[in-house]
């Protein structure tokens, strides 16, 4: 069982990584939809920009997807002795109860739903789901301040190790 201070350090490392990955991917011409589902300026003000990044981590490999080259060092700090492949990345401006999806391959999908736009404490509520063949196999809710990214590691049903980054603003 990891110590609390180690868990906090790991969380900080993953937040830094996700900031760098999402910035690198969005800034490098990776597809970004700015107004999916947002029909007018009223909706635009009620919407949030939600980012979802899916990376496969392969133990014992040293291969890093060239699209992740700018964050290779950070990836290696989070999961030493792993190779990394970008599976998918999406960033869309969506309304409450809308979602952003990333294809993980082999019948698996990651989906993040915007459950609540900024509440009275300044937090957003997101729901992250992992689906296999359209059926939810994992779900978690996260309340987070705007611009605060979080990162989740999961092993899929086919045994692949996946890192999923999620953030909203």
PLY file of the C-alpha trace (Angstrom):
ply
format ascii 1.0
element vertex 169
property float x
property float y
property float z
element edge 168
property int vertex1
property int vertex2
end_header
0.00 0.00 0.00
1.56 3.36 -1.01
2.12 6.03 1.61
-0.17 9.08 1.52
2.72 11.39 0.63
3.67 9.10 -2.28
0.07 9.09 -3.55
0.00 12.92 -3.39
3.29 13.05 -5.32
1.92 10.65 -7.95
-1.21 12.80 -8.33
0.92 15.93 -8.83
3.03 14.14 -11.45
-0.01 12.99 -13.34
-1.58 16.47 -13.32
1.63 17.97 -14.71
1.76 15.24 -17.35
-1.84 15.77 -18.41
-1.35 19.51 -18.69
1.61 18.91 -20.95
-0.09 16.20 -23.03
-3.31 18.11 -23.57
-1.38 21.27 -24.46
0.96 19.38 -26.78
-1.82 17.50 -28.53
-4.11 20.47 -28.93
-1.25 22.74 -29.99
0.08 20.21 -32.50
-2.93 20.17 -34.78
-4.65 17.17 -33.20
-8.38 17.53 -33.95
-10.20 19.81 -31.52
-13.90 20.55 -31.76
-14.68 23.93 -30.26
-18.44 23.90 -30.18
-19.89 20.40 -30.39
-23.54 20.52 -29.35
-23.37 24.26 -28.61
-26.04 25.89 -30.78
-26.04 29.56 -29.72
-24.12 32.10 -27.64
-26.31 31.41 -24.58
-25.34 27.73 -24.76
-21.70 28.68 -25.30
-21.63 30.47 -21.94
-23.20 27.44 -20.20
-20.78 25.00 -21.82
-17.39 23.71 -20.69
-14.34 22.68 -22.71
-13.76 19.01 -21.84
-10.55 17.18 -22.77
-10.08 13.40 -22.83
-6.70 11.76 -23.61
-6.10 7.99 -23.85
-2.59 6.52 -23.80
-1.66 2.84 -23.80
1.27 1.96 -21.51
3.25 -1.18 -22.33
5.47 -2.59 -19.55
9.03 -3.41 -20.58
8.83 -1.45 -23.84
10.93 1.61 -24.63
8.87 2.69 -27.67
7.13 6.07 -27.33
4.62 7.26 -29.92
6.21 10.22 -31.77
3.06 12.28 -31.10
3.95 12.02 -27.38
7.59 12.99 -27.90
7.18 16.34 -26.14
6.07 14.59 -22.94
8.28 11.49 -23.10
10.21 12.47 -19.97
7.04 13.05 -17.96
5.54 9.75 -19.10
8.68 7.90 -18.07
8.52 9.59 -14.65
4.93 8.46 -14.11
5.43 4.89 -15.35
9.11 3.98 -15.62
10.02 1.02 -17.85
6.95 1.45 -20.06
6.39 2.33 -23.70
3.54 4.69 -24.62
1.17 4.93 -27.55
-1.41 7.69 -28.01
-4.71 5.94 -28.67
-6.95 8.98 -29.02
-7.41 12.55 -27.80
-10.48 14.75 -27.99
-11.34 18.19 -26.71
-14.83 19.57 -27.18
-16.96 22.36 -25.80
-20.07 20.59 -24.48
-23.17 21.27 -22.42
-24.27 19.52 -19.23
-25.12 15.82 -19.82
-23.18 15.74 -23.10
-20.04 13.68 -23.49
-16.67 13.31 -25.18
-15.50 9.84 -26.27
-12.15 8.30 -27.13
-11.73 5.00 -28.95
-9.40 2.66 -27.05
-9.53 -0.10 -29.67
-10.49 -3.76 -29.23
-14.12 -2.79 -28.53
-13.25 -0.45 -25.62
-14.17 3.23 -25.29
-13.50 5.93 -22.71
-16.24 8.49 -22.21
-16.44 11.55 -19.99
-19.80 13.19 -19.29
-20.19 16.73 -18.03
-22.64 16.17 -15.17
-22.61 19.66 -13.71
-21.13 22.90 -15.00
-19.60 25.18 -12.35
-21.51 24.87 -9.09
-21.65 27.45 -6.27
-18.22 26.27 -5.04
-16.65 26.75 -8.49
-16.36 23.03 -9.26
-17.42 20.92 -12.22
-18.71 17.39 -11.87
-17.54 14.84 -14.43
-18.34 11.17 -14.85
-15.70 8.96 -16.44
-16.83 5.66 -17.95
-14.94 2.81 -19.53
-17.07 0.77 -21.89
-16.46 -2.57 -23.54
-18.72 -3.50 -26.44
-21.02 -0.64 -25.35
-21.41 -1.87 -21.76
-20.01 0.11 -18.83
-17.27 -1.84 -17.02
-16.07 1.06 -14.87
-17.54 4.38 -13.77
-16.44 7.09 -11.38
-17.57 10.61 -10.54
-15.13 13.43 -9.94
-15.80 16.96 -8.67
-12.93 19.18 -9.68
-12.14 22.89 -9.94
-12.05 24.32 -13.43
-8.66 23.82 -15.15
-7.77 21.05 -12.70
-6.92 17.95 -14.67
-6.90 14.43 -13.26
-5.44 11.20 -14.46
-6.58 7.60 -14.09
-4.79 4.31 -14.73
-6.84 1.23 -15.56
-6.31 -2.23 -16.97
-8.82 -3.07 -19.69
-10.60 -6.40 -20.03
-8.11 -7.44 -22.73
-5.21 -6.82 -20.33
-3.94 -3.54 -21.83
-2.77 -0.87 -19.36
-4.38 2.50 -20.17
-3.75 6.01 -18.85
-6.77 8.30 -19.19
-6.49 12.02 -18.69
-9.58 14.17 -18.13
-10.03 17.87 -17.52
-12.55 20.68 -18.06
-12.78 24.43 -17.99
0 1
1 2
2 3
3 4
4 5
5 6
6 7
7 8
8 9
9 10
10 11
11 12
12 13
13 14
14 15
15 16
16 17
17 18
18 19
19 20
20 21
21 22
22 23
23 24
24 25
25 26
26 27
27 28
28 29
29 30
30 31
31 32
32 33
33 34
34 35
35 36
36 37
37 38
38 39
39 40
40 41
41 42
42 43
43 44
44 45
45 46
46 47
47 48
48 49
49 50
50 51
51 52
52 53
53 54
54 55
55 56
56 57
57 58
58 59
59 60
60 61
61 62
62 63
63 64
64 65
65 66
66 67
67 68
68 69
69 70
70 71
71 72
72 73
73 74
74 75
75 76
76 77
77 78
78 79
79 80
80 81
81 82
82 83
83 84
84 85
85 86
86 87
87 88
88 89
89 90
90 91
91 92
92 93
93 94
94 95
95 96
96 97
97 98
98 99
99 100
100 101
101 102
102 103
103 104
104 105
105 106
106 107
107 108
108 109
109 110
110 111
111 112
112 113
113 114
114 115
115 116
116 117
117 118
118 119
119 120
120 121
121 122
122 123
123 124
124 125
125 126
126 127
127 128
128 129
129 130
130 131
131 132
132 133
133 134
134 135
135 136
136 137
137 138
138 139
139 140
140 141
141 142
142 143
143 144
144 145
145 146
146 147
147 148
148 149
149 150
150 151
151 152
152 153
153 154
154 155
155 156
156 157
157 158
158 159
159 160
160 161
161 162
162 163
163 164
164 165
165 166
166 167
167 168
